[in-house]
Amino acid sequence: MKNLGIKLALFINYFVFAILLNSVGIVIKQSLANYGVTETEASILEAFKDLPIAIVSFFVASFLPKFGYKNSMLLALALVFGACLYMFFGNSFDASKVLFLCIGVSFAFIKVSVYSMIGLFTETKEQHNSFMSSIEGFFMIGIASAYFLFPAFFDAANPDAWLRVYLLLAGLIAVAFLLLLFTKVDVDIPKSEGSLADDFMGMLKLVALPLTIFFILSAFCFVMVEQGIMTWLPTFNERVLSLNDTLSVQMASILALSLAAGRFLAGQAVKKVPWLALLTACLLAAAAIVAFVLPQALNTPAQTIHSFSEIPAIGFIFPLIGLFIAPVYPLISSATLSALPQRMHSSMTGLIVIFSALGGTLGSRIIGMLFEHVGGAQAFYFMLVPIAILIVALFLLNKFIKDYENAHQQS
């Protein structure tokens, strides 16, 4: 099959970074227990991860087509390989900051490269939607794996045992590096004929498009919801639902698995249902879960839970919100990118990554402060605000996508 090797490499790279990026909730929980930090202090890890993604994406999105997408991904893998080893030997909250700083910088290279290359392997909007949903679904499988991989190294008798996971991750990264190194890219990647300054200004001009403005708002609100819940769900399970150390992490995998399932299902459903109608229905369902299921957390027992059979129903039901928020990100990204010419994909992907990172940082930071000051169960109610804004933004995004396509068809 044409381009099978590079497609496989893209999936594996995304899988590796899914584990690394979204281990932040687990590392926050471990930092609270091992390094003596507060919830507000621990929430800064999200910023160490997301702000480098935003900053680096802003400056390199127009540069990557010249440097080469494959070279960019190889550089990213090499950087996180060293960061995992540093975390193992550093064993401190400062080391975790360095780890997520390196992960953020590397993911900027990975995501801009992957998103930009999808348009090279697909010919229609439907194919683009399907591939985007599939690769984002695979990303969620990587996240779910993290919730089982890290607890496998937990040891009540040795608080530092969990750090051994970073030796395993370094090995997995080395495999991904070698696979990509020896994989040939069988497509022609368009090169910009302008200077780096011209390319950079082209990305800035994109921000002025109404289509871009409402895409940015939509992506910002979605990631605020997704990362806010995902980052703090292990702590919610431990502090609010009274699950023990291992169960609190393992149960958070339900959210990742439901996100993966939601994205795979959306990849099929969008072939028959308009993306706007699909996402509106999904977001209304997500809001209903927050409004009507979350209050049950206030009635959970105080004693520590050690087995799956003792876990209250909310522990299983609330993470299913992932099924309904899952389709948002890949579908709005695909709808926006597929409306633009291929030469603009790298610059638009840079903007996607920048504002997604900022949304994730803000969402996690707000939830962390709310966790500390009003309690975990009440903290998640905040998510109703960005969900409501997102629904309105999607209708406006759809309007401006159609306006942009009509204007360029006529011209």
N, C-alpha and C positions, 0 to 999 in steps of 0.2 A: 504494500500500500504506500502511495506516495507520501513522503514526509512523515512516515510512521516514527522514525527514530527521533526526530526533533520534537514531534508531538509528545512522545513518551518522556523525553527529557524535560519538557515544559511541565508535565504533570508531576514528575518526581521532584523537580525544584519547588513547585508550589506546595507539595506535600511536606517537604522538609521545613519550609518556612511557616507553614501552618502550625506545626508543632512548636517551633521556636517563638513565633509572634504571640500565640495565644496561650503560652505557658505563663504569661504575666499574672493571671489570676492565681495560679498555683504558687508562683514565686512570692506574690504578695502575702498569701496565707502563710507560707514558710517563713517569710521575713518577720511577720508579726510574732511568730512563735520563737524563732531562733535569734533574731537580731535586735529585738527590743524596740521596734519602731511603732509609731501610732498608725491608725488607719489613714489619716491625712498624709502623713509622711510617706507611707507605703504607696499611696496613690500616685506619687511622683514617677514611679516606674513607667506608668502609661505615657507620661510626657517624654521620658527618656527614649521610649520606643517610637512614639508617633511624631514628635517634633522633628527629629532627624529625617524621618520619611518625608515630611512636608518640605523642609528646607532643601534637602538634596534633590528631591523631585523638581522643585522650582528651578534649580540651576542646571540640572543635567538632562531634562526631558528633550530639549532641542539638540543636545550634544550626542545622545546615544546612537542615533542612526549613523553618525560619522564614526564613532568609536567602535560600533558593532554590537548588536544585541547579544550575540554569543559571548563576546569578550566581556561584556558587562556582567552577565550572569556568572561567568567563571570568577571574575574579581569578587563578586558578592559572596560566593561560596567559600572562597579562600579566607575572606575577612571573618565570617561567622565561625569557620573552623577554629581559627585562633581564639575567638571570643569564648567559645565553649570550653576550651582548655584553660583559659584564664579564670572562668567562673569556678571550675573545679578546684584549681589551686588557690584562688583568691579567697573563697568562702567568706564573703562579707556582703553587707548591703551595698557598699560602694562597688564591689565587684559585679553585683547584679545590675547596677546602673550602667557600668561599662558594657556589660553583656547586651542590654537592650539598646544602648546607643549604637553598637555595632550591628545589631539585628535591624534596627531602623534604617541605618544608612544602606545596608545591603539590600533590604527589601525594596527600597526605592528603585534600585537598579533592576531587580528581578521583576517587579510588577509593571514598570513602564515597558520593559522588554517584552514580557509575556503578552500584555494587552495590545501592544503595537503589532505583534506578530500574528495575532488571531486573524486580523483582516487579510493577511497574506494567504491563509489556508482556507478561507471561506469565500463563497461567491455571492450568496444572497443574504438578506436580512434574517431569514429563518435559520439558515446555517450558522450565522454569527450568533444569534440568540441562543441556539442549542449548544454550540461549542462553549460560549461564555458561561452558560448555566452549568454545563458539565464540569468545566475546570474549577468553577467556584464550589460546586458540590464536592469535588475531590478534595478541595481545600478544607472543607468542613470535616471530611473523613480524617484528614491529618489532625485537625483540632481534637476530634473525638479520641484519636489514638493517644494524644498527650494525656488525657484524663485517666488512661489505664497505664501508660508507660511510666509516668512519674510515681504514682502510688506503688508500683512494683518495686521501687527502690526505698520506700519508706521503712524505717526501722525504729520502733519506739526506744530501743536500747542504745541507738546511735543516731543522734540528731543530724549528723553530717552525711549519713548514708545516701540520702536522696541526691547528693551532688554527683554520684557515680553515673547518673543518667546522662550527664554532659559528655562523658567519655564515649558512651554509646552513640549519642547524637553526632559527635565529631567523626566517628566512623561512618555513619550514614551520610554525612556531608561529603566525606572523601569519596564515597561510592558515586554520589550524584555528580561530583566534580569530574571524575574520570569518565563517566557515561557521557556527559555533555562535551568533554574535551574531544572525544573520538567520534562524535556524531556530526554528520554533514548536514548543513542547511541547504535544502534543494529548492529554494525559492529566491527570486530576485528581490532584494530589499531596496526600496527606492531611497536614493540619496538626495538630500537637499542641495541645490546648486548655490544657495546663498551662504553668507558668512554666519558664524555662530551668533553674532550680534543680531543679524537679520532674523535668524530662527528664533532667538530669544524674544525679540519684539513681536514676532508672529504669535507666540504663545500668549504674550500679554494682551494682544489685540483680541484674542479669543474671549477674554474675560468680559469684553464689552458686548458680546452677543447675548440677547435675551435668552436664547436657548442655553447658553453656558451658565448664565446667572441662576436660572431655575434648576438646572442640573446640579450645580454646586450646592444650592440650598437643600435639594432632595437628598443628595449623597451625605451632606453634613448631618442632617437630621437622622437619616437611617443609621449611620455608623454610631452616632451618639446613643441610639437605642441598643443596637447590637452589642457594641463594646461595653457599654455601661452594665448591661445584664451579664454578659459573658465574663467580664473581668471579676465581678463581685459575686457571682453565683456560688463558687466554692465557699467563700466566707459567709454568704447568706445561709448556705446549707449547714455550716458549722455553728454559727452564732444564733441563728433564728430557729432552724429546724432541729438543732441539737444532734446532728450526725457526728460520728467520730471522725478522726483525721482522714482515714482512707475513704470512707463512704462519702464524705463531703466533696471530695474531688471526683470520685467515680460517678456519682450521681449527676455532676455537672456535664458529663458526657452525653446525657440525654438531650441537652440543648444543642450540642454540636451535631449529634446524629439527626436530630429533627431539622436542623439547618441544612444538612447534606441532603436529606430526603426531600425537603421542600424545594431545593434548587434542581435536583434531578427531575422531580415531578413538574416543576415549572418549565423546564426545558422542553417537555412534551406538551404541556397544556397550552403554552403560548403559540403553538402551531395552529390551534383551533380557536383560542380565546384572545381577544385584543388585550395587549399587555396592561393598558390602563384599567380596564374592568377587572382583570385578575388581581392586580395589586390593590385596588380599592377594597375589594371584598376581603382580601387577606389582612389588610391593616385594620379594618373594622373588627375582624375576629381577634386580632392581637390586642386591640384596645379592650375588648370584652374580657379577655383572660386577665389583664391587669386589673380591671375594675371589679370583677366578680370572683376570681379565683384567689388572687393574692390576699384578700382579707382573711382567708382560712389560716394563713401563717400565724395569725395572732392567737390561735387556739391550739397550737402544738404543745406537747408536753415538754417540761424543762429537763428531764433526765436524759443523759447521753444515750444515743441509739447506736447499737453495734451490729445490727443485722438488717438485711434488706426487708425482711418480713415486718419489722417494726416501723419502717419509714411511713409517715403519714401520706395520704393521697396527694397533697399539694407538692410533695417532693418529686412526684412523677408527672403531675399535670402541668405545673407552671413552666417547666423547661420546654414543653411542647409549643410554646409561643414561637419557637424557632421555625416550625412548619409554616407559619404565616408571615413572618418577617423575611424569611429566606429569599423569596423571589425578587425582592426589591432591588438589591444592589446589582446583580448581573443583568436584569432586564432594563433598568434605566441606563446602565453603562452601555449596553449593546444598542439600545434604541438611539442613544446620542451619538456613539461612534459610527454606527452604520449610516447615519444621516450625513456624515462628514466625508470628504475625500480622504483617501489613504494617507496622503502627505501630511494631513493634520492630526493623524491618530496619536503620534508620539507626544505632541504638545498637549492635546486634550487629555491623554492618559496622565500626563504630569499634573494637570489640574485636578483630575479625579483623585489621584493619590494624595495630593496636598490637602485638599479639603476633607477627604475621608480621614486622614490622620488627625487633623485638627478637631473633627467631630468626635473621634474616638478619645482623644485626650480630654476634651471638655466633659464628655459624658462620664468617663471614669472618675474624673476629679470631682464632679458634682456628686456622684453616687458615694464616693469615698467620704466626702464631708457630711453628707446626709446620714450615712451609716454611723458615723461617730457621734453626731449630735441629735438625731431623731430616731435612730434605730433602723435595722435592716429591712423589716417588713414595710415600713412607711417610705423608705428611700426609693423603692422601685416604682412608687406611684408617680414620681416625677416623669416617668417615661410617657405618660399620656400626653404631655405637652408637645414633645417633638413628633409623636405619632400624628397628632391633629394637624400640625404645621405641614408635615410630609404629605398628607392626603391632599391638601390644598395645592401644594407645590407641584404635585404630579399632574394635576389637570392643566396647570399653566405650562409645565414642561412639554406636555403632549401638544398643546396649541402651538408653541413656538418651534417645535420640531417640524410640524406640518407647514408652518409659515416659511421656515428655512428651505425645506425641500421644494415647496411650490415656487419660491423665488428663484432658486437655482435651476429648476427645470425650465422655467420660462426664459432665463438668461442663457 
